[in-house]
Amino acid sequence: MVIKLVEILFYLFSSILLLSSFMVVVVKNTIYSVLFLVLSFISAAGILLLLECDFISLLFIIVYVGAIAVLFLFVVMMLDVKTINIRKNYVRYFPFASILGFILFVEILYIIFDTFKSNPYIFIESIKSNSYINWYDKIDMIAENEVVGQVLYTEYVLQFLIAGNILLLVVIGSVVLTLNTRSGVALDKKQSDFKQLSRSYKNVLLSSRIN
């Protein structure tokens, strides 16, 4: 039952990944394209989680979804890119794009057939002659996150603290650079907290009457 559930989730995440990757290219609206890109990253992280690559799956969600895709979305929203009708350019660029797509498809097929070999277990004779191997005893029961945490906070704890201090200095430096410390600013343009707090209802009416 567990194996069948894992297979169903694998096919589900794979289909979502293929569909969202296709929609990233096809959709005309750039904001929708970035949202489909986020969905493709999440589905890829789910596939990696099913393959027991916990650390890489979390990196996909934290780095790609939490940083890069959100940055793309902010840039697209700030630029306010207008959608245009590009159907008239299909006929112009279709021959050149089809040639490039065919060349890329041939290269992918060549790499697949040159690198990967056929599965020898598809034949019944090889299945009968296969010896039993207890793979359960060979699996490490410690998760990847725990292994990375043990290595990071024991052997490389000094380098981790140095990187944290560098990031802290970068944040402080960015805040300091945004401060306005120029002396040429006129005094009347600066806010006076004492004058703002000392204003009352009668003072406002009195000043309006004088004006």
Order of alpha helices (4+ residues) and beta strands (2+ residues): alpha-alpha-alpha-alpha-alpha-alpha-alpha-alpha-alpha-alpha
